[in-house]
Amino acid sequence: MKKIKYIKDLKIKYLSLFTLCFTLFTIPLATAQNIESYVSEALENNPTIKRFEWKHKLMQEKTNEVDNIPNTEFGLGYFVSKPETRVGAQDFKVSVKQMFPWFGTITSRENYANAVAEVSYEDIAIAQRKLVSDVHQSYYSLYTLKEQNKIIDENLALLKVYETMALASVESGKATAVQVLRIQMRENELIALKQELLETYQSEKTAFSKLLNRNSSDGITVVDTLKIPKQEHVVLDSLNIHPELIKFDKLYASVEKSELLNQKNKAPMLGIGLDYISVTERPNMTLADNGKDILMPMVTLSIPIFNKKYSSKTKQNQLAQKEIVSQKRERQNKLETLLSKAVHQKTSAKKSYDLQLQNIIKTKNAEEILIKKYETENIDFYEVLELQQLQLKFQMNQIAALKKYFMAETVINYLSK
């Protein structure tokens, strides 16, 4: 019994040592930041969101651009060969003219510009949802890598215990040096895997910090424990109000506004103007209105007789609406498929997580049996290594199932909230 107690104390010693090393590598978990605070930071600082916000403001400003009438036209003409009239020769001519669009045309332009701006607003909502999803997925990847590294530490500690047992068995003639070397080689494999995980962890931290628009990954921490909730939230069938689909509705509405504007553009344009002609007084003559300048008000009507381009624009708008309807149906089918797959993956991941947990418990029981066996008889260290590999496999599968669960949850949240 003293020998078993010694083995257990040795195992605790190595586990504590590797846990300390892992804690020193990472930032203390007491300071771990909640994921929702990271989401808020990303939404506030991410340059992609800023870009879409500025684009939306630009489209809103365009509504002021269309609220105008055509330029006022001014003309000045000089008579090189001065025509003579009864009251004198004409010297020069000054004219001014202003055209006005048909009634309601400017309002139609404003409505169309506003409709286009509304489409750009949905781009912001879509970008925000995608960013939230990206932040969650990166966060869960960080948690997975941290937990995998912790699992490696635990298995290295377990191998150290087995190595000590094997060395003691070699001294007593119950084992060979080859068995010790196999355990040490397995330790080297796990150390190499640990180093690879640490490098991947640092890379993921950098990617995560860029989502937050941080210059450094310092201060990025994750929670100590993530657990699958016992009670699942109900997935709502709310894809019809998803911004990706709402965007198609607003695109359709913008085409309708475009057609209304097209019909207004087919209407005539009205214009008013004024011509002024300077007349030189005829010398040595007494005439009524001699040298009187000419002032001529004018009304202009511009009629688009050749209006084939407006008919073509109407046809284009009709085709665009049909295309938008098809695009929306296509995208809705894809989103519904993604939602269905995510719900299935979430359920599958939870079952896998529970199964791996049962397997881990069984490997722990087998480990206790091996330690007790070491007290009374020879131990097969090939069997020990096989047990350790199984334990590592089940632990890694469990954290992979946990990641799969929360990744699926992220997709569901993107689609249904």
Phi, psi and omega in degrees: 000326178297324180293320178295317179298322179296318179296318179295319178297322179294320179297316178298321180299312181291322177298319179295320180297313182289327176296321178297317179298318180294321180294323178293327179291318181265169176281142183311135186292341179297336180262008182300138185264139179292146186296328182294329177291326175293320179299315179298319179295318180296315181298330182278328190245345187297129184294332178296316177296317179300319181298315180291327178294317178294324178297319179295318178296323177298316180293325176295322180293333180295340177295331176285332181293324185276350181276071183207168176243164181301158180299145173286133183259130177242143179222147177222125179231143179241130181280107177293313174255103189287117177288137180269137173239175182298329184256007176138174181274144178275128184266304182208168183227134175239133182224152175220139183214141178227125177263147179233133177294162181297156184305128178090356182293316181296320177299320178296322177297316179297319179297320179293316179297320178295322179295320177294321178297324179296325177297317180294333177294322178294332175299324178295313181298319179294314180298322179295316179298316181295321179295315178301318179296316180296319179297314179299314183295319178294321179297316180293328175294319177299315180299317180299314180296320179296316180291323177297320178296321178295321178297319178300317179300317180296320180288327174295319177298320178296318179295324177298321177297313179296324179296318178297319178296318181294319179297319178295323179291325177296318180296327180268001178080013180267353180212167180251164180294334179299321180294323176295318180296323179296321177295318180294322177296322177295323176299317180298321178298317180290325177296318177296319178295321178298316180297320178296320179295321180295321178293318177296323179298315179295322178296318180292326177297320178296315179298321180295318180295328178290328175297330178272357183063037174268150178277342182222153177270003178298140179089357177280118179225161178233163183292162182286323186220135170241130180235146175288124182295148180288325181252121182278143175280149183285130178277117182275143177276076186240028181296334182295338179254016176289138184301331178296327179274324176299326179300320178295322177298319180287328173297317178299316180296324179293326177291323176299316178295325178296321179290322176299320177294322179298320179294324177292323180292338178286340183286159179295162172248139179259146179217149174233149181205177181211129175250137176235125180240125179276130182240132179274134180294135178283127183286152174059029179223140177251104182229150172294134180062029179296125180073015181284128180291159183257131177234119188230103171291150182222151171237134184239142176232118179258115184247123178284081181295316179268089189250031180298326182294329179287323176295320178295321179297321177298316179296319178298318180296321178297317178293322179297321179295319177296322179295318181296318179299317179292319179297319179296315179298318180297314181292322179296319177299318180294318180294320178295323177295316178299319180294317179297317180295320181296318178297318178295316180297324179295315179295316180297320181295321179295318178296318179296321179299313180296321180295315180296325178298317177297318180296321179297318178300320180293321178293326177295319178295319178296324179297317178298322179295319180296320180294320177294324179295328181296335181289326191248338185208178179294148179243137179274106184285345170294321176294324178298314180296321179297321178295318180296319179295321177296317180298315178298318180299313181294321179294317179293321178295325180293315180290330176293322177293322178297316178297316180301321180298309184286331174295317177295322178299323179296317179296318179298316179297322179296325187271328192246356181258000000 
